[in-house]
Amino acid sequence: AQRVTQPEKLLSVFKGAPVELKCNYSYSGSPELFWYVQYSRQRLQLLLRHISRESIKGFTADLNKGETSFHLKKPFAQEEDSAMYYCALSGPKGAQKLVFGQGTRLTINP
Amino acid sequence: SQTIHQWPATLVQPVGSPLSLECTVEGTSNPNLYWYRQAAGRGLQLLFYSVGIGQISSEVPQNLSASRPQDRQFILSSKKLLLSDSGFYLCAWNPGRSFPTPLYEQYFGPGTRLTVT
């Protein structure tokens, strides 16, 4: 069965420091992976998807099939990056379901 | 452009009372629709999903039910609320496209905070 593991519930870094949010997954096939973000008092929104190979708000994520990981990285954290981050994996075929990790709350200290 | 609405934003209900949460999507047709519960430290738990009018699939056994009376309307209900039903409920939609390749992105509503007292 598909599963997503985000090992850190809480992560705190200083402004300007690099940040890495970890995500590991289990999936027998070709997965699609996503990062979602929820800022304070805002709705959950899509941050980026691995198939787009894009950088959004300075964040990137590379799919490593050998390590079954999809870590989210940013070289220089900013205070506005403080939020809840969820890693998500494409679920079983049909209905385009997503399997979400437990989330990591990122706090950027000034 | 597409938008998704949920109401009410907050709700306080006594144990044993009925529940009805509504979700509507605008600007698209034949979407897949989803109900999640978001709990601190537990991530997002998929409760129900629907690929069309009247088609409901349940992911976990519970005290809740869902219905899709119209293409862009998704309702979460309960006949008698339990204390354990308290939580933050999210509705999401997906374009429902599966050809040539499935689109998996989901787009979320603002959520409903339910407190059962």
Interface residues (C-beta under 8 A of the other chain):
Chain A: Q6 K9 E32 F34 R43 L44 Q45 L46 R49 Y86 S90 K93 G94 A95 Q96 K97 L98 F100 G101 Q102 G103
Chain B: N32 Y34 Q38 G41 R42 G43 L44 L46 Y49 V51 S57 L90 N94 G96 S98 P102 L103 Y104 E105 Q106 Y107 F108 G109 P110 G111
